[in-house]
Amino acid sequence: MYRNCYDMKKYTFDITIIGAGPAGSMAAKRAAEKGASVLLIEKDKYAGIPVRCAEGVYRDEITRLVDIDDSWICSKIIFSELVSPDGNRVRAAEDASGFILDRKKFDQALAILSVESGADLRTETYASGMKKNVHGEWEVSACTRGEDIKILTKVVIGADGVESRVGRWAGIDTSLKLREIESCCQFTLADLNIDDQTVQFYMSKEFAPGGYAWVFPKSGGLANVGLGILGTYVKDVNPEKSLKNFVKRYFPEGRVISQIAGGVPVLPGLKDMVADGVLLAGDAARQVDPLSGGGITNSMAAGIMAAEHAVRSIEQKDTSKKNLTAYQKEWDRKFGKKMRLSSKLKKVVDDLDEEVFNNLVGKMSLLPQQKRTPFAFFKTLLLNQPKLFLDVAKFIL
């Protein structure tokens, strides 16, 4: 069990991080490694509980950020399968190598790593507000196990998810338009007869308008089965009801053992991710890939990046927004082009007529499996929809 600092007498820290998900824990780990005094607070009893996502990651992306322990992995993925609205399936090339994580174990392991690096962790701690004091430091108000506390800190890193209150408290516009968020629902199903090495993606305006449905196997007949619906459609399509209908059609043998729901931002990042003495990371900064909805590795990378800039700003005795903007510039330099391209491609896919999608999947199925790559899919799409080429080309070239 990781250490909780419930006996903490010191309430002054260089950096306070709100939210012990992948972004927050990686930020705490890196900041502590660089010598800062760090407090990581989490409103729930344990990091990673409740689980809030489908738990899939690409192997190459996550292994660049952390050494993977096999105990964190539910299944190892080799294949991906795309299912068209008319039910045709095409298995992609063997480039989908990844993992389905056990997020409870994974998130708790990252929290442990942050503590081992020197950060203090306080769970069951709810941040209720923050304000600047006369010295220009942030004073964070929180409640931990019924006790009201005050935390003085030079920098706050908001890793508090899509609903980020840290951003609002700091004056950052974190609002989302309906077209910028998907409403998601997911069941963990048991008793499924599926391939544990294959993730499945279902494109269907009937079940998931503006998004898609997924099947992420967790081995032993278990799988995360869910869908995301773009906010502009939610008034007409209830995500939970739609998922029940999806499961009834494709996995009638499945037995629901757990259920989660939540929102996923699908825009290419916030206009402002920083304020004076504040940096946002992960879902709080809208750093989720707009096309896939995946955000674990993006959040981890952002947490590391935010921590490095926070420490640097403290060393320079300049935690102003102007100085911290270097964080956002680095993020944009490393991830911005990819995120904007992903956003554009998402719109292209969302606007596709289902018959066009059926034809695309049919053409993909005629290719040798080793050539069925995402690039081949979009190449086929653009060749058949030339008016889309100019819209997409400026992001690719």
N, C-alpha and C positions, 0 to 999 in steps of 0.2 A: 504494500500500500504506500502511495506517495505521501509525503509529509504535508500536513496542513499547519499553517502558522497561527493557530487559534490562541497560542500563548504570546502572540506578538505584542510587544510593548512599544515598538517603534512605529510611528505612523507617518514618517517622512521618507519618501523614496525618490530616486532620480526619475524613474519611469514607472507608471502604473498602467497595466494592460487590462482592459475589461473584455472578458470573454476568453475561455480556455479551450476553444476549438483549435483546428490546425494552424490558423493564422496567429492566434494569440499565444499558443504554446511555443511555436517556432520563434516568434518575436521575443518572448521571455527568455528562451534558451540563448539566442544570439546576443541579446543585450547584456545578459548576465556574463556570458563568455567574454564580453568586451569590458567587463569591470564595473558596469553600472549596478546600482542597487535597484532591484526590480520587484514589484508586487504584481502578481497575476491573480485576478479575482474571477470567480465563476459563480453564477447564480444558482446552478443546480448542485446536487450533492456530489456528483461525480462528473468529470469531463467525459464527453461522449455519450451521456445519457440525458435525455432520450436521443436516439439516432435520428438524424434529420436529412439523410440523403440516400441515394441508391448504392453508394459505397464502392463505385468503380473508379480505378485509376490506371493510366498507362504505366507500364513497368519502367520505361526509359525516363519518364518524367519524374517519378517518385524516387527512383534510386539515385538521382542526382542530388536529392535534397536530404535523404536520411537513409541509414542502413536498415534494410527491411528485415524484420524478424518473422520467421515462418508462422509463429503463433498469431500474428496479426491477419493472416490470409485465410479467407474461407475457400477460395478457389482460384486457380490460375487459368487465365483466359488465353486462348490461341486464336479463335475464330470470332467473326462477327457476321450476323445474318440480317439482311434487310428484307422486310416483308411489305409488299405493296398493298394498296387498298383492296385490290381484287384477290389477295391471298397468295400471290406468287412469291416465292422466296429465292433469294440469291445470296450465296455465301461468299463473302469478300476474301481477298487475298490474306495470307497468313501474316498480316502486319498489325493485328489487333492485340499483340501480346500485352497482357496486363493482369491486374489482380482485382478480385472482389474482396474488399477488406472487411474485417470485423471492426466496425467503427468504435464500439465500446472499448475494445482492447487497444485499438490504434490510438484513439484520442487520449486515453489514460496513459499510454506509454509515452506519448509526446509530452504530456504534463509532467511525468516522472523525469524525463530528460531535462526539462526546464529547471526542475528543482535540483537535480544532480549538478546542474551547471551553476547553481547559486541563487536562483530566483526563489522568492517566497510565494507560496500558493495558498490562497484562502478560498475555499469552496463555500457553498450555501451563503454567498455574499451578494447582495443585490444593490447595485449602484442606483441611487435615486436622483442624482443630480450633480452638477459641478459648476463652480464659478471661480473667476480670477480673484486673487487677494491683492492687497496693496503692493505686494512685492512682485507681482506678475506671475506668481505660481498658481497652478490649479489646485483648488480645494474640492476633493471628491467626497460627496456624502454617500454613505452606504450603510446597510443594515446586515449584520452577520449574526445569525442565530438569535435574533431578538435584540441584539445590542447595536445601537447607533454609533457609528464611528466616522471620523474625519481623516482623510488622507491628503497630506500635502505632497505635491509632486511637480516636477519641472515639465514633464511631458506625459501626455496621455495617448496611448494607442488604443483606438476603438476597433476591437475585433468582435463586436457584439451582434453580428449577423445582419440579415436583410432589414430587420426592423430598427437598426442602429439608432439608439438614443444619444450616444456620444456625439455623433455628427450633428444632430439637431441642437444639442446643448452648446456646441462650439460655433453654431451659426452657419453650418454647411448645409446646403440644399440637398437633402437626400431623398426628396420626393420622387415617386415613380408614377409615370403615366400608365394607363391600362395596357398599352402596347409594349411596355417595358418590363413587364413581370408576367410570369406564368404561375398559375395556381396548380399545385401538384398534389397528388394523392398516391400512396403506395401501400400495398399489402405485402407482407412476407407470407408466402404460401408454402405449405408442406404437401407431400405426397404427389409431387410432380414427376413426370417421366420426361426429363429433358437432358440434353448434353451439358455436363458441368463445365465444359471448356468453350462454350459458345454463348455470347451475348446476342440478344435479339432486339431489333428495333422495328416497330410497326408504325407505318405512316398511314394515318387514317383521319380524315376530317369528321368521320362519324363519331369516333371515340376521343380524339385529341386534336381538335382544330387549333391550328397555330403552333402545335407542338408535336409530340410523338409519344408512343407507349414503349415501354422497355421491359425486358426480362433479363435480370442479372442473376445467374445461378450461384448458389452458396454451398453446393455439394449436398449429397445425401437426400436429394429430392426437394431441397429448400431453394427458394429463389425470391429475390425482390422483384415484384411485378408492379409497375406503376405507370402513370402518365402525367403529362403536363399540358395544360390548356392555356393559351394566351389570354391575358386578362380581358381583351375586347370581346371574347366569346363566353366568358363565364356566366354572364347574365342569362344565357340561353342553354348552357351545357354545364351541369353540376359535375365537378370532378369525381366525387365519390360515387355517385350514381353511374357515371360513365365507366369508371373502373370496374364496378360490379358487373356491368353488362359486357365489358371486354373480357373479364375473367370467365363469365358464363359461356361466352362463345368459344374462347380459345383454350381455357384450362378448367373445364367443368369439374374435373377431379380434384382440383386444388382445395386445400383447407386453410382458411385464414387464421394465422396465429398471432399476427400483430398488424397494426395500421398506423401510419403517420400521414400528416398533411402539412403543407407549408407553401411559401412563395419562393420563387427563384428569379432573381433579376436577369433580364436578357438584353441589356444594353452594354455598349463597350466601355464601361467605366464611368465614374462621376466626372463632371467638369472640374470640380475641386475636391481633392482627396485630403487636403490639409487646411489647417487654420493655425493661429498662433498657439504653439505648444501642443498641437493635436495632429495625429496622423490616423487615417482610417485604413484598414487592411481587410482583405477577404470579401465576403458578401457585403459587409458594411460599406466598402468602396466600390461595389458592383463589379468585382473582378472575376466574375463567373464567365466562362466561355458562352457567348450568346447562342451559338448553334447547338452545342451538345448539352449545355446546362451543367457541365462538369466544373467544379470549383476547388477541389481538394488541393491539388498541386499548385494551382495559381495562388490560392490563399497561403500556402506554406511559403512559397517564394516571396509573396508580398510581405508576409510577417517578418521574414529575414531582412528584407530590404528596408522596411519601416524601422526596424530596430537599429540597423546600422546608421541610418540618417538621424534617428533620435539621439543616439549616443554622440554622433559627430556634432550635432547642434549644441548639446550640453557642454562638450569639450570646448566648443567655440564661444560659449556663453551667448548664444544667439538662437533662441527657439522660436523666432518669428516665422510667420507664414512664408515670407519671402525666402528665408533660408531653407525652410523645410520643403519648399516647392521642388528642390532637387530630387526628393523622393518621387514625386509625381513624374518628373522629367525622366528619371531612370526607368520607372515603370513603363512609360510610354515608349521609350527607346527600345526596350526589350520585349514588350508585349503588345504595344498599341496597334501596330500594323496588323498583327494576327487577329486581335480582337475586332478591329473595324472590318476586316475581311470576313470574319466569322459572322458578324452582324449583318453584313450585306448578303452573304450566302443564306443566312436564315430567312431573310425576307424573300429571297428568290424561291427557296423551298416552300415557304408558307403560302406563296402566291400561286404555286403550281396547281393546275387542274389535275384532278386525280387520274384522268385518262392519260395525261402526259406522263405522270409518275408511273403508271402501270406499264406504259411503253418503254420508259427508261429502264425499269427493272428487267423487262423482257430482253432488251438489247444488252444489258449488262450480263445477263445469264448466258448469252451466246459467246462471251469472251472466255478465254482460258482463266481458270481461277486465279492464277498468279498475277493477272492483269486487272483484276476487279478491285481497283484501289479507289479511294475517295476522289483522287485527281481524275481518274477515268470516268467516274460518275459525272462530275461537273463538266468535264470535257464533252461528254456525250450530250449533256443538257444544253450546253452553249451552242454546240453544233446544230442542235435541233430547235433552239430558241435564240437565233442570232441577235435579236433585239436586246437580249440581256447582256451580251458580251461587253458593250461599252460601259455599262454600269459596274460590271465586276472587274474589268481589265485595269482600271485606274488603281485598284487596291493590290492587284497582283504584280503589275509591272513596276 
